């Protein structure tokens, strides 16, 4: 593997890993000597130090991390905020409803109620901060439980879960007579 290919592979791993990682771990993944990977890291460090790059390669003791330059912190924050404020789709709203009315609940419970895999909906709601992990349920396998957050209450204009609308309205309970 030539140095150009090693540099590209190291760059790809740094991007995908997202957290600080040691040159030794990168070298192990590439099945190469650490010195070859360290050379690639130094080359990348110099490349990202240029003025025309929005990225930087942080050297943190024995670890390296690909990051955005602090000069661009504000626009990066704004674009991440717009991603969080994307309206919820029907699947996410269904999932959020199941959690809100039945919390704490496991992913298996959510999927049983909805009848479909809800992994991506749960992940999206966690990312937006609308739900959070609430420990583990006392069930076989000790599954993770989920509950709504204060962000959920704020986004939906509720002061507490008691403000959630009733699941059944009065007409349905009285047999539907008007």
C-alpha positions as MATLAB code, in Angstrom:
seq = 'XXXXXXXXXXXXXXXXXXXXXXXXXXXXXXXXXXXXXXXXXXXXXXXXXXXXXXXXXXXXXXXXXXXXXXXXXXXXXXXXXXXXXXXXXXXXXXXXXXXXXXXXXXXXXXXXXXXXXXXXXXXXXXXXXXXXXXXXXXXXXXXXXXXXXXXXXXXXXXXXXXXXXXXXXXXXXXXXXX';
ca = [
       0.000    0.000    0.000;
       1.568    3.326   -1.017;
       1.653    6.382    1.266;
      -1.116    8.139   -0.687;
      -3.463    5.178   -0.160;
      -2.484    4.881    3.507;
      -3.235    8.590    4.013;
      -6.652    8.212    2.334;
      -7.481    5.136    4.448;
      -6.428    6.895    7.668;
      -8.522    9.927    6.721;
     -11.557    7.713    6.074;
     -11.148    5.949    9.416;
     -10.752    9.237   11.313;
     -13.913   10.586    9.670;
     -15.934    7.456   10.378;
     -14.634    6.970   13.931;
     -15.556   10.503   15.008;
     -13.722   10.332   18.348;
     -10.048   10.453   19.310;
      -8.227    7.314   18.196;
      -4.639    6.170   18.569;
      -2.244    5.669   15.672;
      -1.680    2.133   16.963;
      -5.372    1.284   16.561;
      -5.425    2.747   13.042;
      -2.252    0.816   12.155;
      -3.784   -2.381   13.513;
      -6.907   -1.876   11.376;
      -4.732   -1.359    8.287;
      -2.366   -4.168    9.273;
       0.579   -1.808    8.829;
       3.425   -0.583   11.024;
       2.499    2.308   13.314;
       5.273    4.444   11.775;
       3.524    4.354    8.351;
       0.263    5.503    9.913;
       1.995    8.204   11.964;
       3.557    9.567    8.772;
       0.111    9.684    7.149;
      -1.305   11.442   10.243;
       1.443   14.096   10.077;
       0.725   14.635    6.358;
      -2.985   15.023    7.077;
      -2.251   17.349    9.988;
      -0.260   19.618    7.647;
      -2.926   19.441    4.911;
      -5.747   20.429    7.274;
      -3.650   23.245    8.793;
      -3.892   25.122    5.492;
      -6.138   28.161    5.372;
      -8.435   26.702    2.687;
      -9.645   23.812    4.877;
     -12.590   23.873    7.251;
     -11.262   20.827    9.058;
      -8.347   20.257   11.391;
      -6.627   17.191   12.725;
      -6.274   17.424   16.484;
      -3.328   15.670   18.125;
      -4.406   14.879   21.674;
      -1.505   13.224   23.525;
      -1.365    9.815   21.818;
      -4.691   10.147   19.984;
      -5.878   11.928   16.853;
      -9.296   13.329   15.966;
     -10.714   14.893   12.841;
     -12.676   18.035   13.766;
     -13.997   21.285   12.361;
     -11.908   24.409   12.799;
     -13.096   26.687   15.589;
     -13.415   29.540   13.046;
     -16.501   27.770   11.720;
     -18.098   26.811   15.037;
     -21.056   29.183   14.679;
     -22.227   28.104   11.193;
     -21.676   24.435   12.139;
     -23.807   24.938   15.259;
     -26.550   26.604   13.202;
     -26.685   23.814   10.628;
     -26.807   21.195   13.379;
     -29.652   23.112   15.052;
     -31.645   23.145   11.796;
     -31.184   19.370   11.546;
     -32.620   18.992   15.033;
     -35.616   21.199   14.275;
     -36.773   19.185   11.267;
     -40.479   18.344   11.746;
     -41.271   14.832   12.898;
     -42.640   12.384   10.365;
     -45.598   10.098   11.063;
     -43.420    7.176   12.244;
     -41.536    9.381   14.720;
     -44.808   10.908   15.986;
     -46.300    7.438   16.520;
     -43.192    6.329   18.387;
     -43.165    9.479   20.504;
     -46.856    8.989   21.325;
     -46.253    5.401   22.469;
     -43.402    6.557   24.713;
     -45.292    9.574   26.100;
     -48.410    7.648   27.084;
     -46.748    4.450   28.336;
     -43.341    5.453   29.709;
     -40.993    4.014   30.659;
     -41.094    1.610   27.705;
     -38.710   -0.723   25.925;
     -38.044   -0.667   22.193;
     -39.767   -4.080   21.990;
     -42.930   -2.583   23.542;
     -42.877    0.302   21.049;
     -42.505   -2.154   18.170;
     -45.291   -4.378   19.539;
     -47.687   -1.423   19.687;
     -46.670   -0.028   16.277;
     -46.270   -3.410   14.587;
     -43.063   -2.370   12.785;
     -39.350   -1.932   13.492;
     -38.910    1.372   15.299;
     -35.127    1.537   15.629;
     -34.663    4.558   13.360;
     -37.562    6.443   14.957;
     -36.169    5.819   18.445;
     -32.676    6.884   17.297;
     -34.037   10.065   15.723;
     -36.020   10.975   18.837;
     -32.950   10.349   21.013;
     -30.855   12.572   18.714;
     -33.423   15.371   18.888;
     -33.498   15.067   22.677;
     -37.241   14.325   22.792;
     -36.707   10.986   24.545;
     -33.924    9.611   26.710;
     -32.816    6.367   28.246;
     -34.468    5.808   31.626;
     -32.464    2.905   32.972;
     -33.312   -0.727   32.436;
     -36.622   -2.510   32.919;
     -36.911   -5.436   35.315;
     -37.731   -7.853   32.492;
     -35.794  -10.738   30.924;
     -32.742   -9.340   29.181;
     -33.060   -6.097   31.179;
     -34.021   -3.984   28.134;
     -33.310   -0.257   28.024;
     -36.338    1.848   28.945;
     -37.174    5.146   27.266;
     -39.058    8.190   28.553;
     -39.802   11.680   27.295;
     -37.649   14.660   28.277;
     -38.137   18.281   29.277;
     -37.353   19.129   25.640;
     -40.449   17.099   24.679;
     -42.592   19.055   27.152;
     -41.224   22.389   25.906;
     -41.649   21.513   22.205;
     -45.253   20.457   22.722;
     -46.149   23.300   25.104;
     -46.817   21.034   28.091;
     -45.960   21.798   31.696;
     -46.161   18.126   32.669;
     -47.263   14.774   31.277;
     -50.614   15.358   33.005;
     -51.289   17.938   30.278;
     -51.286   15.271   27.555;
     -54.712   14.997   25.932;
     -56.708   11.942   27.008;
     -56.308    8.891   24.777;
     -60.087    8.502   24.422;
     -62.450   11.461   24.180;
     -65.753   11.600   26.079;
     -67.868   10.743   23.007;
     -66.054    7.430   22.478;
     -66.462    6.493   26.147;
     -70.229    7.158   26.081;
     -70.763    4.984   23.020;
     -70.437    7.757   20.442;
     -73.911    9.257   21.028;
     -74.123   12.986   20.454;
];
